[in-house]
Amino acid sequence: MPKLTLNQRLLLVVLAALLPIAIFSVYQAQANREYSQQLIAERLAVSALAAASEQRQPINAARLTLATLIQNPNIYEGSPRCVEIFRENLRAQNSLVNIVWSDPNGVPLCSVLPVPASINFAKDEWWQRSRATQDFVLSAPVFGPIAKRRIIIAALPLFSTSGTHLGTLSAAISMSWIEKELAKGSSTETKLIGIADAQGRMVMSSGPRRFQKIDVAKSLGTASSVKSYDGEQWMYSSAPLYEKQLHVVYAEPAHQLIVPMRDQLRAGVAWPVLAILLTLLAVWVGVKKLVIRWLDELGMIAKQFASGDYSERRAQFSRAPPEIAEVATDLHSMAQAILQRTDALEASVKATRSMAREVNHRVKNNLQMIMSLLALQSARVANTEARLVLDQTGGRMAALALVHRLLYERGEDADQGEVDMDRLFLELCQQLRSGGAMHKNVELHCHVNIGNRSVDEAVPVALLVVEAVTNVYRHAFPGGQPGSVSVSLSKNDDLITLQISDQGVGYDATTTETSMGTDLIRGFVEQLSGNLVVNTAVDEGVTMKITYPAGRVMKMAR
């Protein structure tokens, strides 16, 4: 997973800081939404109750009128003044269109309006309900057979003290008068007041809008929603007009109630989100301008210094924040310190190289002096075996002198402690050919191609070759017998192989005693951390193979 940038991390920090505020704002907006819904429900319920209170006036007036009239004996005793008394009460109540007294069998006995023949109320629902309850009742809106219009019948039964039904006094409340009153209290575009029966059917409305069946029980005192027949969504509340027979419904278009609430909710959510986005944008731009830009400049300076260019660039940080400018100053101070230290180190390295070159030169000269002394000593020794030992020692000294001469000739790189192995073997083989002049019939072939190697490796390899080739000259070709010696040095991956082979007389490895030369060769192999394998047999020559890992040579004791 890729690491986050500084800008991204700061944005996450800011987001983490602002997120609780946003969550609280959303929670608050949701709470406000629920509160708004509650307010809407309460407003609709209050409006429904207010409308019901207004529409109860003709019902209350009818009830009061019937209660007053039923106390008059002229009504239920069949006085000729019955019609006149009813007519006087109608003139006082604009909402009533007729008053009727009917006997216990439902036959009208007295009516302001003419009663058609065969009219009988006994089978009407309102009549039976009033007789059963012995109280004031209202009918559902019906078409009055006497009034010849849509009415609501208000009925009050009369019973004797013994419980005998004496008859029923009823009044016809005009639906058209109620509709006019409904229309006065509402605008058909913004609100609607209607009357629904117990089954939720709208029997009257203040406007042309009509609803599908509504749930009057569910909407009592709270808000519900319903679609009108034209597909518009409305919210409504209901209140009982009288008991459970009739209900007043107050409704308003849902969009004028919900849209403000929805806009409030959106604002409650949108503004915090917008504030977070603007804050994140400000942080992004601010960090880019005030931090990232200058960090990029510091990075460029660091790359410049890393490449060795320590030129001054402090002026371009004059407008940077003080902290960034201070870092830039510290970088330049560090660059100056590095430059001074580099100069001092270069001077020290130069002196070290010069000293190393001088040391190698002196060692080479000292070795050459020792070689000269050995040569003088060898010339004065009469014993052949002793002279041979001195000559071998001189050959070893010559190999060491050759290594130090090659180090000296590297000049300024003498302190690196590396020797050109290709050149070392070329000159070493020339020395061995010259030292083996008494064996003119023996050819020496050298093959090497491994480049520069450390002096700790070059010295034991050179001495090993000198020791091995000298042994070949001494023992492999007796009596001036002709032959050849092959020396090769090669590198394969991390393994270096030195192989020395001859076509001499060989020897029996199981019976030959070890010599000093053999011990020296083994010592050099051990110093190289290598492995020695010798293959030989009588009259089959000798092949000596040394393998050692590159880079694991034991350092010589200084």
BELDA-V627033 format. One record per residue. RES is the residue in one letter. SS is DSSP state (A for helix, B for strand, O for the rest). PSI is psi in radians with two decimals (none if undefined). Layout:
[[RES/SS/PSI] [RES/SS/PSI]]
This chain:
[[M/O/2.21] [P/O/2.56] [K/O/2.57] [L/O/2.51] [T/O/2.94] [L/A/-0.77] [N/A/-0.77] [Q/A/-0.70] [R/A/-0.72] [L/A/-0.68] [L/A/-0.70] [L/A/-0.68] [V/A/-0.81] [V/A/-0.75] [L/A/-0.73] [A/A/-0.59] [A/A/-0.63] [L/A/-0.32] [L/A/-0.75] [P/A/-0.64] [I/A/-0.75] [A/A/-0.75] [I/A/-0.75] [F/A/-0.69] [S/A/-0.74] [V/A/-0.74] [Y/A/-0.73] [Q/A/-0.70] [A/A/-0.69] [Q/A/-0.71] [A/A/-0.71] [N/A/-0.64] [R/A/-0.81] [E/A/-0.66] [Y/A/-0.71] [S/A/-0.72] [Q/A/-0.70] [Q/A/-0.74] [L/A/-0.71] [I/A/-0.79] [A/A/-0.75] [E/A/-0.72] [R/A/-0.75] [L/A/-0.72] [A/A/-0.77] [V/A/-0.73] [S/A/-0.68] [A/A/-0.74] [L/A/-0.72] [A/A/-0.76] [A/A/-0.71] [A/A/-0.67] [S/A/-0.70] [E/A/-0.72] [Q/A/-0.20] [R/A/-0.25] [Q/A/-0.87] [P/A/-0.53] [I/A/-0.78] [N/A/-0.66] [A/A/-0.72] [A/A/-0.70] [R/A/-0.74] [L/A/-0.71] [T/A/-0.83] [L/A/-0.69] [A/A/-0.60] [T/A/-0.77] [L/A/-0.63] [I/O/-0.23] [Q/O/-0.18] [N/O/2.05] [P/A/-0.41] [N/A/-0.34] [I/A/-1.08] [Y/A/-0.11] [E/O/0.02] [G/O/0.59] [S/O/2.50] [P/O/-0.30] [R/O/0.04] [C/A/-0.86] [V/A/-0.71] [E/A/-0.68] [I/A/-0.73] [F/A/-0.73] [R/A/-0.66] [E/A/-0.70] [N/A/-0.58] [L/A/-0.67] [R/A/-0.48] [A/A/-0.29] [Q/O/1.86] [N/O/-0.42] [S/O/-0.26] [L/B/2.42] [V/B/-0.23] [N/B/2.65] [I/B/2.34] [V/B/2.40] [W/B/2.22] [S/B/2.65] [D/O/3.13] [P/O/-0.27] [N/O/0.07] [G/O/0.17] [V/B/2.18] [P/B/2.27] [L/B/-0.49] [C/B/2.26] [S/B/2.50] [V/O/-0.79] [L/O/2.63] [P/O/2.43] [V/O/2.09] [P/O/2.75] [A/O/2.72] [S/O/0.29] [I/O/2.25] [N/B/2.26] [F/O/-0.03] [A/O/-0.52] [K/O/-0.09] [D/O/2.53] [E/A/-0.77] [W/A/-0.62] [W/A/-0.85] [Q/A/-0.66] [R/A/-0.69] [S/A/-0.67] [R/A/-0.67] [A/A/-0.70] [T/A/-0.36] [Q/O/0.64] [D/O/3.08] [F/O/2.33] [V/B/2.80] [L/B/2.56] [S/O/2.90] [A/O/2.80] [P/O/2.24] [V/B/2.92] [F/B/2.01] [G/O/2.17] [P/O/-0.36] [I/O/-0.80] [A/O/-0.35] [K/O/0.62] [R/O/3.02] [R/B/2.23] [I/B/2.93] [I/B/2.25] [I/B/2.17] [A/B/2.24] [A/B/2.48] [L/B/2.01] [P/B/2.76] [L/B/2.24] [F/B/2.56] [S/O/3.02] [T/O/-0.40] [S/O/-0.01] [G/O/0.19] [T/O/2.31] [H/B/2.06] [L/B/-0.32] [G/B/-3.11] [T/B/2.34] [L/B/2.20] [S/B/2.64] [A/B/2.47] [A/B/2.00] [I/B/2.22] [S/B/2.19] [M/A/-0.59] [S/A/-0.63] [W/A/-0.71] [I/A/-0.71] [E/A/-0.67] [K/A/-0.71] [E/A/-0.65] [L/A/-0.73] [A/A/-0.56] [K/A/-0.56] [G/O/0.09] [S/O/2.69] [S/O/2.28] [T/O/-0.31] [E/O/-0.57] [T/O/-0.36] [K/O/2.86] [L/B/2.36] [I/B/2.26] [G/B/3.03] [I/B/2.26] [A/B/2.61] [D/B/-3.07] [A/O/-0.40] [Q/O/0.02] [G/O/0.24] [R/O/2.30] [M/B/2.03] [V/B/-0.19] [M/B/2.51] [S/B/2.64] [S/O/-0.16] [G/O/-3.06] [P/O/-0.22] [R/O/2.40] [R/O/2.50] [F/B/2.76] [Q/O/3.11] [K/O/2.32] [I/O/2.84] [D/O/1.68] [V/O/-0.56] [A/O/-0.74] [K/O/-0.55] [S/O/0.05] [L/B/2.04] [G/O/0.10] [T/O/-3.02] [A/O/2.49] [S/B/2.98] [S/B/2.64] [V/B/2.65] [K/B/2.43] [S/B/2.97] [Y/O/-0.35] [D/O/0.11] [G/O/0.00] [E/O/2.46] [Q/B/2.30] [W/B/2.70] [M/B/2.44] [Y/B/2.86] [S/B/2.68] [S/B/2.72] [A/B/2.49] [P/B/2.33] [L/B/-0.81] [Y/B/2.02] [E/O/-2.31] [K/O/0.07] [Q/O/-0.73] [L/B/2.57] [H/B/2.47] [V/B/2.32] [V/B/2.21] [Y/B/2.22] [A/B/2.60] [E/B/2.64] [P/B/2.38] [A/A/-0.58] [H/A/-0.60] [Q/A/-0.22] [L/A/-0.74] [I/A/-0.66] [V/A/-0.86] [P/A/-0.70] [M/A/-0.72] [R/A/-0.70] [D/A/-0.65] [Q/A/-0.73] [L/A/-0.77] [R/A/-0.73] [A/A/-0.69] [G/A/-0.48] [V/A/-0.73] [A/A/-0.73] [W/A/-0.79] [P/A/-0.72] [V/A/-0.76] [L/A/-0.69] [A/A/-0.71] [I/A/-0.81] [L/A/-0.75] [L/A/-0.67] [T/A/-0.77] [L/A/-0.69] [L/A/-0.74] [A/A/-0.74] [V/A/-0.77] [W/A/-0.88] [V/A/-0.76] [G/A/-0.79] [V/A/-0.69] [K/A/-0.81] [K/A/-0.70] [L/A/-0.39] [V/A/-1.08] [I/A/-0.76] [R/A/-0.80] [W/A/-0.53] [L/A/-0.65] [D/A/-0.71] [E/A/-0.74] [L/A/-0.68] [G/A/-0.70] [M/A/-0.69] [I/A/-0.74] [A/A/-0.75] [K/A/-0.70] [Q/A/-0.80] [F/A/-0.67] [A/A/-0.54] [S/O/-0.08] [G/O/0.03] [D/O/1.90] [Y/O/0.50] [S/O/2.67] [E/O/2.31] [R/O/0.50] [R/A/-0.50] [A/A/-0.58] [Q/A/-0.14] [F/A/0.30] [S/O/-0.51] [R/O/0.08] [A/O/2.76] [P/O/2.61] [P/A/-0.68] [E/A/-0.74] [I/A/-0.75] [A/A/-0.64] [E/A/-0.70] [V/A/-0.74] [A/A/-0.72] [T/A/-0.75] [D/A/-0.67] [L/A/-0.75] [H/A/-0.66] [S/A/-0.73] [M/A/-0.69] [A/A/-0.71] [Q/A/-0.70] [A/A/-0.70] [I/A/-0.73] [L/A/-0.78] [Q/A/-0.73] [R/A/-0.65] [T/A/-0.75] [D/A/-0.73] [A/A/-0.71] [L/A/-0.71] [E/A/-0.70] [A/A/-0.70] [S/A/-0.73] [V/A/-0.72] [K/A/-0.73] [A/A/-0.68] [T/A/-0.75] [R/A/-0.72] [S/A/-0.69] [M/A/-0.74] [A/A/-0.72] [R/A/-0.71] [E/A/-0.69] [V/A/-0.81] [N/A/-0.66] [H/A/-0.76] [R/A/-0.70] [V/A/-0.76] [K/A/-0.79] [N/A/-0.72] [N/A/-0.73] [L/A/-0.68] [Q/A/-0.63] [M/A/-0.74] [I/A/-0.69] [M/A/-0.71] [S/A/-0.72] [L/A/-0.71] [L/A/-0.68] [A/A/-0.72] [L/A/-0.74] [Q/A/-0.71] [S/A/-0.63] [A/A/-0.43] [R/A/-0.11] [V/O/2.24] [A/O/-0.50] [N/O/2.17] [T/A/-0.75] [E/A/-0.72] [A/A/-0.69] [R/A/-0.67] [L/A/-0.69] [V/A/-0.73] [L/A/-0.69] [D/A/-0.70] [Q/A/-0.72] [T/A/-0.70] [G/A/-0.70] [G/A/-0.71] [R/A/-0.74] [M/A/-0.67] [A/A/-0.66] [A/A/-0.74] [L/A/-0.72] [A/A/-0.66] [L/A/-0.74] [V/A/-0.80] [H/A/-0.53] [R/A/-0.72] [L/A/-0.62] [L/A/-0.74] [Y/A/-0.69] [E/A/-0.19] [R/O/-0.17] [G/A/-2.12] [E/A/-0.35] [D/A/0.22] [A/A/-0.50] [D/A/-0.15] [Q/A/-0.33] [G/O/0.58] [E/B/2.55] [V/B/2.44] [D/B/1.78] [M/A/-0.58] [D/A/-0.82] [R/A/-0.67] [L/A/-0.80] [F/A/-0.62] [L/A/-0.85] [E/A/-0.59] [L/A/-0.71] [C/A/-0.63] [Q/A/-0.74] [Q/A/-0.74] [L/A/-0.65] [R/A/-0.71] [S/A/-0.68] [G/A/-0.37] [G/O/0.63] [A/O/-0.48] [M/O/-0.21] [H/O/1.11] [K/O/-0.40] [N/O/-0.01] [V/B/2.12] [E/B/2.44] [L/B/2.11] [H/B/2.27] [C/B/2.34] [H/B/2.10] [V/B/2.50] [N/O/1.21] [I/O/0.03] [G/O/-2.59] [N/B/2.43] [R/B/2.84] [S/B/2.70] [V/A/-0.52] [D/A/-0.41] [E/A/-0.67] [A/A/-0.69] [V/A/-0.93] [P/A/-0.57] [V/A/-0.78] [A/A/-0.80] [L/A/-0.64] [L/A/-0.76] [V/A/-0.77] [V/A/-0.78] [E/A/-0.75] [A/A/-0.80] [V/A/-0.68] [T/A/-0.75] [N/A/-0.67] [V/A/-0.82] [Y/A/-0.67] [R/A/-0.67] [H/A/-0.42] [A/O/-0.46] [F/O/1.30] [P/A/2.61] [G/A/0.51] [G/A/0.34] [Q/O/2.33] [P/O/2.78] [G/B/-2.91] [S/B/2.66] [V/B/2.37] [S/B/2.25] [V/B/2.20] [S/B/2.50] [L/B/2.09] [S/B/2.80] [K/B/2.27] [N/B/1.88] [D/O/-2.07] [D/O/0.35] [L/B/2.29] [I/B/2.38] [T/B/2.19] [L/B/2.13] [Q/B/2.26] [I/B/2.09] [S/B/2.60] [D/B/2.94] [Q/O/0.57] [G/O/-2.79] [V/O/-0.27] [G/O/-2.98] [Y/O/2.96] [D/O/1.85] [A/O/-0.35] [T/O/-0.31] [T/O/-0.27] [T/O/2.31] [E/O/2.63] [T/O/2.61] [S/O/3.09] [M/A/-0.69] [G/A/-0.72] [T/A/-0.72] [D/A/-0.71] [L/A/-0.74] [I/A/-0.77] [R/A/-0.65] [G/A/-0.74] [F/A/-0.68] [V/A/-0.71] [E/A/-0.66] [Q/A/-0.56] [L/O/-0.03] [S/O/0.66] [G/B/-2.97] [N/B/2.30] [L/B/2.26] [V/B/2.19] [V/B/2.16] [N/B/2.09] [T/B/2.80] [A/O/2.80] [V/O/2.28] [D/O/0.28] [E/O/0.21] [G/O/-3.07] [V/B/2.36] [T/B/2.08] [M/B/2.13] [K/B/2.07] [I/B/2.19] [T/B/2.39] [Y/B/2.62] [P/B/2.39] [A/O/2.30] [G/O/0.03] [R/O/0.58] [V/O/2.36] [M/O/2.31] [K/O/2.46] [M/O/2.54] [A/O/2.29] [R/O/none]]
